[in-house]
């Protein structure tokens, strides 16, 4: 019998139990539209960005934060800026990746 258990995160993981295969895509985050080379200016929830290792972690942080509907992640500095809105201040920036719902 084949079964599939969709996950919302990778959690802490565990060792293989023989017949199970797991996988994830680090650039995906459910419910958010991804925009590469896109910076959302202003509308920050926090006074300074938080450190996150990748886009998916930044997205997960936004999902877990009340009032967050968008975020901008810098792959160069690994900084994640959580946003209350996308506003009107967007610009093209090489290392920035934004997500919004």
Secondary structure, DSSP 4 states (H G I P E B T S, - for coil): -------S--TT-----SS------TT--TT-EEEEEEEE-S-BSSSS-EE-SSHHHHHHHHHTSTT--EEEEETTTTEEEEES---S-EEEEEEEEEEE-
